Amino acid sequence: MSIPTLEEKMAALKVTPASLYERKCADALTRGAYEIAVQRTADILDEGYEIFMRSSRSSMGVAGDSIVAIFNASGDLVNASAGTYLHAIIPPIVIKYIIKNYSENPGIKDGDIFYTNDALYGGIHNPDQVAITPVFFDETLVGWTAALSHTTETGAKEPGGMPVSATSRFEEGMNLPPMKIGENFRINNDIIELFRAFGIRAEANVTVDLKARCTTADRVRVRLVEMCKREGVDFVTGLFRRMLDQAETGARKRLLGWPDGTYRCVTFSDAAGNIRGLMRNCYMTLVKKDDGMVIDFTGTSPENLSSYNAHPQAVVGHLANYIYEYVFHDLPISSASFAPIDFIFPEASCLSPTPRAATSNAVMICTGAMSSVANCLSRARYGTVEWGQATASMGNGGNATVIAGVSQWDQPFADMIAYPINTEGQGGRSCCDGMDAYGFPWCAFGRAPDVEAIENEFPMIIPFSQHWPDSGGHGKYRGGCGTAQFWAVHHVPSLYFMAIADNSTVQTPQPIFGGYAPPTVPGITLRGTKVSKLLQEIEGGVLDFEGLVSGRYGQLETEPFGRTTRAIEGDETVTIGLSTGGAGFGDPLERDIASIEQDLVAGLCTQWTAEHIYKVAWNAEHERIDFEKSELMRKEARLLRIGEGIPFAEFEQKWKARKPPEEILNIYGTWPDAKPTGPAIRP
């Protein structure tokens, strides 16, 4: 097998040096022509992105969990229109693999369509699938285009493409290495049949999304050919190289403005799929020097016998979610933006597993890296002119529910509900609160579907949809609140349900500068209650989250949010869909009292939290805060802190003597350095 090595993948992320021809073409561009052409590439990509969403069938594709991209002839990413920034990282690895291994056999010709979803060859996880087309003009390879999105079905052992119970890659369904699936601008019929076979749980979703990717990649190709006709191949070649140059220059200039130093963040989780236990899902050491930085993951827990592992390029992709959105927000989405950044991955860790590892829930184990990079880079930037863009981590929960069965329209389906993941709260910001129901950390521009759209598409009824009080991490500036939805089976005898999650006991994201982490997300179900009867008999005819968790409506059961497939009977609760809030920024005792009052009135904060965390006195009768009493409460809280303080050396000595119970260190690795205790044995 010619699976690319870690070194080859990391090398493929770097921009290929310019040839003399490319440099000559780039130098010939005038400033005005260059700026207009850059905007033209963005317009082409935005057109492709809109076509992609309109052409897709699965919920994630319709929500915009996708990317459309342009590459130069060498396979370097030039620009992209992205919902999901993590997808920007991986196509160069795949394209450069195709150039190296397939140029002679099966060859690369005008009209070819290549495709892959295998993480061993540069993907994220197998639900994320990419169609790639070469761009030829007058028999000259000018560039490449790609369209990548998440389809929630792969024929895995559980519906939804991300089986929680998978122990190796052999249980995760379709894993396609880079392969040619079409010629002469047509998809081969045998390939379509292959997708039908693997997607038998949701054939329409799988085959329509396949065609949507190919259609989108081809539309961008057509527009680039038109540009070549209008401006010439030399112009387009020079444009691509100049865009790469500008992206790298901008990235290095930005890093030069930060103080040199070492920044660390350590994050944890409480499970790997079905395996409960403490896990150090990310140990990040970020060393910034001059105009570059190195991100080292040494100290992260070993790979495990679940699907909560991620290959290194997937980890880098998850860093891109934060870096492209917050740090390089004004630079092109380009391979060159990452040119100043190098990475170190320890072998056989959960962030660099062996080839047989299951990785379909790579996005879940990568939440630690997503959270850590936000923490480290915000601290690096806070002492600079960029302080206003420092932010606490989003919750990065990715608490996703998958349902499958036969719909009310008598059609087989297996899909992920896009609402909760697209309504997570934003992390607290350096000057204000995070936005409530901000969106999907993996897809900044994703769209949460309306309740009516969900009920029309799936055999469910949703009695309420609202903000989840206290779900944002507390702080001087709190994290944005997430949401809560009640889902019940409707119109069909039953359906199948499973869920993926980051944590339910230990929260992964670390807050910043004294803030609080958001709460963990439990799995909540109302057992033994017929929902139709409940809605008829409920007092006042109003069902809400507060009443539900109080136990007024029936027996409430809690369990870890991540759950393997189970059957749910008609008219019964599927689950309570919860999206987490963002982490807090700064000391809660410094929060503006008037802002706390507004949150209490709006139902975003509870009285208990106001009194015990923010230390304010709430007058429930008048719905107002007693400012004078609150100042006294805060003064007492600060004095109590001083009284409880101990010298750091004394604290460190006591802290190092502590150790978690042995029974929860089963997936941690050796204590405390998290090294492998032995090889992961898989069939």
N, C-alpha and C positions, 0 to 999 in steps of 0.2 A: 504494500500500500504506500501511496505517496502523500499521506496526511501531512500538512505543513506543521513544522515544529513550532514551539513557542518563540524561538529566535526568529524564524521566518515570518511568523505572524506579526511580531513587534516591528520587524524591519519593513513589512508591507504597509504599516501605518505611517511610515516616514515618506516624505515626498521624494520621488525619483529625481535625481539631479537633472537640470535643464541641459538639453543638447545645444550645440552651437546654432542650429536652425531655430529652435524655440527661442533662444535668447535674442537672435536677430529679429524674429517676428515681434517679440515683446517690445524691443527697443524702438521699433518703427511706429508703435501706436501713439497717436496724439492724445492729450489729456481729455479733451471733450469727447472724442470718439470712444475712448476707453470707458468713461463714466456712463455714457449712454448705453454701451454694449453690456456693461455690468447690470444695469437696470433691466435690460432686455432679457438676460438670463433669468433674473428673478421673476419677470413676467411670465416667461415660458414655464418655469417651475410652478408658479402659482396656478397657472392654467391646468397643468398636469395634476396638481394636488386636488383641485376641485373636481376634475374628471374622476380621479381615483375614488374620492368619497362617494360620488354619484353612481359609480359603476360597481362598488363593492356590495356584498350581500351580508356579511357577518357584522355583528354589532360593533366590533372594534374598528373595522374598516369604515363603516358609516360614521362612527364617532371621530374619525381622523387620526387614529392610532397608526400613523403611517409616515413615510417619507418618500419624496421624489427627488432624484439627484442627477447631476451632470458630472462627468469625469473626463480628464484629458486622455490622450491615447495611451498613456502609461498606466492608467487606472487610478490616478490621484483625484480625490474629491475636490471639485472646483467650487460648487455651490449647490444648495439644496433648499427645498421648501419642506419644512418639517413640522409634523406634529410630535414625532418621537425623535429627539436628538440622539438617543442611543443608537438608532439605526444608521446614523451618519458614519459611524466608525467602521462598520464591518465590510461594506462592499469593496473597498480597495483591496482587502485581503483576498476576496474571492476573484476579483477581476485579474489581479496579478497572478493568481494561481492558474486561471484559465489561459492567460497569455503564455505562461511558462510551460504548461503541460498539454494544452490542446491546440496550439498554433498549427502543428502539422497534422495531428489526428485527434479529433475529427475535423480540425480546421476552424478558422474564424472568417466568416463571409458576411457580406451585406444581406440582411434579412434573417440572420440567425437570432435565436432566442435562447438564452442560458438561464438556469434556474438552480436554486439550492435552498436548503433550510437546515443543514447539518452544522452544529456548533463545532465539530471537530475541524471543519474546513473554514471556519471564520464566522459562523452565525452566532446568534444569541441563544436561542432555544428553538426547537423545531416548529412551534406555532408561528414564529417569525420567518416569513418566506419572501424571497426576493427574485424578481425577474430582471434580467440584465440584457441589454441589446447593444451591439457595437454600432457606431455611427460612421458610415463610409461616405465619402464624396469623391467622385471620379476615381474609384477604386483605391482611395487613400483612407486609412483608418484615422479619423479625426478625433474621436472620443468614444465615450460610452454613456449610456443612460441606465437608470435603475429605478424600480418602484418596489417598495418593501412595506409589508403590513403584517398584522397579527391575525391569523385565522384560528378560531378556537375549536379546532378539531383536527386530529392527526391519525386517528385510528389507534390510539394508545389504549392501555388496559382500562383506563377510566375515561369517560367522556370529557371533552373540553381541552384536550391537548396538553394539560399540565397535571399528570397523575400524581397525587400526593403519595401514593403507595408504591411508586416505581422504585426499584433498587438498582437498576442498571439501564443503560441506553436501549437494551433489547426489549424493554417493556413500554417504550415511549412512542411506538407507532412509526410513522413515516419519517425516515432520515435520509434525505437525498443529498449526495455529494454534488458539487457543481457538475451540471450535465446540460447537454444541448437538448431542448425540448421542442424546438421548432426551426423551420427553415423557410426561406422565401416569404417571411412575414406571416407565417401560419403556425399555429400550435399543432403538433402531431396528434392524431386521434388516439394513438395508443397511450400517450401521456395523459390525455383527458380521462381515458378509461382507468388508468392507474390511480388518478386522484379520486375518481368515483369509488373505486374499491376501498381505498384507505378512508375516504370520507363518508362511508355508507350511513353513519349516524346522522349526517347533515350534508347530503350530497350537493344540494344547491349552494349552500354556503361555500363549500370547498371549491367546487368547479367555477362558480361565478367569480370568486375572489382570485383564482388563478388567472382567469381571463382579464379581470380588472387590472392586475399587475402588468400583464403583457400589453394591454391596450394603452395604459398610462405611459409605460416606458417607450412605446412606439410613438405616441403623440409628441413626447419631448424630442425623440430622435428626428421626427419630421420637421419640427421647428428649428432644430440645429442645422439640418440640411438646407432649409430655407435661408438661414443666416449665412451659410457657406456660399450659396448661390448669389446672395446679395453683396456680401462683403469679401468673400474669398477665403480660401483655406488658411492662407498665411495670417489673415486677420484673426480668425477664430483660434488658431494655434497660439498666436501671441497674446490674445485676450486671456486664454486659460492660464498661460504661464504667468502673466502679470497679476492675475487674481490670486494665484498661489503665493507669489512674492509679497503682495500687499498684506495677505492674511498673516504670513509668518512675521513680517516686519511689525504689524500691529500687535501681535501676541507678545513678541519679545519686548516691545516698548512698554506694554502694560506691566509685564513682570519686573522690568527695571525700576518701576515706581514703587515696588514693595520692599520693605526691609528684609535683608538676608536673615535667615534663621531656620530653625527646626520646629515644626508644628506637628503635634500628635493628637490622635483621637482614637479611642478604643470603644467598640460597640459590641453588644451581646444580643443573643436571642435565646428563646426558651425551648426550641424544638428544631428538628430537621425533618420536615414532613411529619410522619406519624411517630417519629422517635423523640420522646420527651427528654430534655436534658439541657444543661447550660452549655452555650456555645459562644466562642469569641468569633463572631461572624466577620469582623474586620479589625485588624490592628494596623492603622495607617500612620506611617512616619513620612511627613512631607518636608523635604529639604529644599529650600529656595536659595539660590545663589546667582547673583548677577541677572542675566536674562533667561535663566532656565530653572527647572526644578525636577527633582526625582521623587517619585512616590513609591514607597517601599511597603509591601504587605507582609513582611516577615513578622511572625507572631500570631497570625490568623490560625484558627483551628484547622485540623486535618480534614480531608475529604471524608464523606460519610456515606453510609449505605441507604441514602434516600435520593430524591431528585433535587434536593437543595444544595447543588454544587454549580459552579459557573466556570467556564473556560476564560482565560485571561482577557481576550478581546471583548468578552461580554462585560467584564468588570470595567474596562476602559470606557466602553459604551455608556455604562451607568454613570461614570464620572462626567461624561459629556452632557448628561441631562442637566447638571447644575452649571457646568463651566460654560456651555453655549448659552444658556438662558440668563445667567447672572453675571458672569465674568467677561465673556467675549460676546456679549449681546449685540455689540455694534460692529462685529467682524463677520466676514462670510462664514458660513458653515462649511468648513474646509479642512482637508487633511493637514494643511500647512499651519492652521491654528494650534494644532497639537505638536508641531515640530519641536518646540522648546521643552517638551515634557517627556521624561523617560520613566520606565516602570521596572520594579523588581517584584517577581512573584516566586515564593517558595514552592518547590515541587510537592505534589500530593497534598496540597491544602484544599480547602473547600473552594478557594478562588483560583485554583490551578490543578484540577484533579487529573487522574489517569484516564486514558481513552475510553475505558468501559463504563465510566461513571454516568449515572443518570443526571441530566442537566435541564430537564423540562421546566423546573421551577428555579432556574437561574436568576430570574428577576426577583425572587424572594430572598435568596441568600445575598444578593447584591445590594439590598437595602442598607446594609452596614456601610458599604463603600459610598453610596449616595449620601448618607447622613454625615459620614466622616469628612468628605471633601467639602461640604458646606461649612462644617465647623472649622476646619483648618484654614480654608481660604478666607473666611470671614474675619478670622483673627489676624491673618496676614494683611488684609486690606484695611482693617479698622483704623490703624494709625496713619493712614494716607489720605489723599484727597478723595479717595473712593469710599470713605467711611460710610457715606449715605447709602451705599449699595450692599453693605454687609447685612446678611440675613441669617436667622436661625434656620435649621433644617426643617423641611416639610416632614410630616409624619412618615411618609414613604411606606405606608402600610400595605398598599396593594391588596387590600382585603376584597377578594373577588369571589363571586358566586357563579357557579356554572350549573345550568339546568339542561336537561335532555329528555327526550321522549317523542311523543306525537302531539302536535299542537292542536288548538281548537279548529285549525283550518285543515286538519288531517294530513299534516306534513311532518316528516321526521325532522328533528332539530337537535342541535347540541351547541350551546352558545354561552358566552359570558355576559352577565348583566353589566352594562357599561355605566350605569348611574353612580354607584358608590365610589368606584375608582376615579371617576371624573368630578367628584365633589369633595376631595380632601381639602383641608384647610392649609393655607400658606403659612410658612414659618414667620414668627415675629420679626419685624424689620427694625433697623437702627433708629428710626424716627417715628414709627407708627406700628399699629397692629398688623398682623398678617390678614389677608383677605379671607372671609368666611366662604366655605364651599368653593375654594379657588379653582380646583381642577385636579388633573392627574399628574403627579410628579414625573411620570414617564412621558407625558404628552401634554406639554404646556398649552397647546391650542386645541385639545380634544373637547368634545361637546357632550354634555350630559343629556341624555334623551328625556323628553317629557314623559310624565307618568302615563299619559294616554297612549304614547307611542309604544311604551313597554307592554302595556295591557293589550294593545292591538297585535303586537308581534308574538307575544308569549302567552301561554295559558295560566295567567296569574291575575290576581286583583291586588291593588296596592291601596289599602285604606288610609295611610298617611305617609307624608314625605315632609321632613322638617329638619331644621338645624338640631344638632346634638349638643345640648348644654354642657359646658365644662370640658368639651372635647379638645379644645386648644390648650397647649402648654401655657401655664401661667407665667407672668413676668411683667416687667415694666411695660413692655409691649407684648401682649399675649399672642400666641399662635392663633391663626384663624380656626374657627370651629368647622367640624365636619358635619355629616348629615346622618339621619336615621330614616329608614323606610321599613314598612311592614309588608311582607310578601306572603301571599297565600295562594294555593292551587285553586284554579277556577276553570270551569268549562270542560275539564277532562277528568277521567277517573283517577289518574296519578301521574307523577313525573319523577325523574331521578335528579338528585341534587348532590353536589359536592362543593367544597370551598377551599381556597388557598388563602394563606395569611402569613404575615411576618411574625407576629407574636401575640400571645394572649395573656402572658404572665409577666414577662420582662420586656420593657419597651426598648427598641433599638436606638432611635435618634437621641443624640446628646444635645441638650439645650446649650445656650451660650450666655456667658457673662452673668450667671446667677439665675437664669430662667429655669422653668420646669419642663420636663419632657411631657408630651401628651399622654393621655391614658392609653393603656392597652385596649385591644378590641376583643371582647369575648364573643363566642357564638351563643346567641340567645334565641330560644324557641318557646312558643306558647303551646304546651302540650294538652291533649285531651279536650280541645275546644274547637267546635265547629265555627268557623269564622262568620258564615252567613247568619247563624243564630246569634253570635256575639254582637254583630252590627245591628241586629234588630232590637236587642234588649239593652244595649249599653245606655247608661244614663246620659240624657242630653244628646244622644246620637253622635257624640264626638269621641273618637279614639285617638290618643296621642302617646308619645314616647314616655312622658312622665307617668301617665296612668298605667302604661304597660309594665314598666319596671317596678312600680309600686305593688304589683301583684293583684290589682283590683279586677283584672279581666280573666284570671285563670292561673293555672300552674305554670310558672316561669322556670325554664330549665337553662342553665348555662354550662358551657363546655368550651374547649379551645375552638377558635374560629375555623381553623383549618380542619376539614373533615373529609373522609373518603366517601365514595358514592353510597347513597342510600335512597330508598324509595319513599316518597311522600304521597299520602292518599289525598284524594280530592277534598276540597273545602277545609284543609288543614294548613297550619302555618308551615311555610317553607323555612324561613328564618327571618330575623330582624337584620336587615342590611345596614351595617354601620361603616362609615368612612371616618378615618381618624383625622384629628386636627394637626396643626403644625406645632413645632417646638417653641418655647418661650424665649424672649430676648430680655435680659436684665432682671434685676431684683424686683420681685412682686411688691415689696414694701415701698418702692419708688413709683408705682403706678399711680397715674392721676386719678384721684378719687371720683371726679365727675365721670370719667370713662367707665369706672366700675359701676356707677349708678346707671349709666346708659345700658350697660350689658345686663344688669339685673332687670331693668324695665323691659328690655327686649327678649328676655328669657335665654340669653346666651351664657349667663353665669347664675349659679344657685346661691342661695343665702348662706349655706354652709361654707362654700368656697370663699365668699366675700369675707366672712367672719374669721375663718381659720387660716386662709392662705394670704389674703390681701390685708387682713386685720382692719376691717372697717365695720362700723355699726349700722345695720340696716333696720329701718323702721318699716316693717311690712305693711302696717295700717296706712301710712301715708305714702308708701313707695318712694321713700327718700332716704339718703344716707345722712346720719348725724356726723357732720364734719368735725366738730369739736371733740366728740367722744372718740372718733376714729383716729385723730392725731395722737391722743393719749394712748390708744391701743397700739399704735405703731411705735411710739416711743418705748413702751414697755417691751415690745417684741425685740427691738434693737438692743436694749439693755440685757435681755435674756440671752441673746446671741453672744454678747461680750462675756457674760458670766460662764457660758458653756464652752468658750474657746480654750484651746490648748495649743502649746507650741507645735510647729509642724514636725519637728524631729520626734516628739512624743507620739503624735498622731501616726506618723509613718511607721514607727516601730510596732504599734498596736495593729495597724492595718496589714502589715506584711505577715503578722502571725495568724491572721484569719484565713480560713479555707472553707469553701462550700462543702456540704455533705458529699461523701464519696459517690453516693448513688445518683447524683445529678451530673457527675463529671464523665459520663459514659461516652459522650461525643465531643468533649472539650479538648482532648489530648492530654499530654502530661501537664501537671500543675507545677508552677503557674505559667510556663512558657508556651503551652499549647502545641507541642511538637507531636508528630504521629507516634502512636504506641505500637504500630505495626502496619503492614499493608492492608488495604481494603480488599477483601476477597469477594469476587463476584463470579457468577457462572458465565 
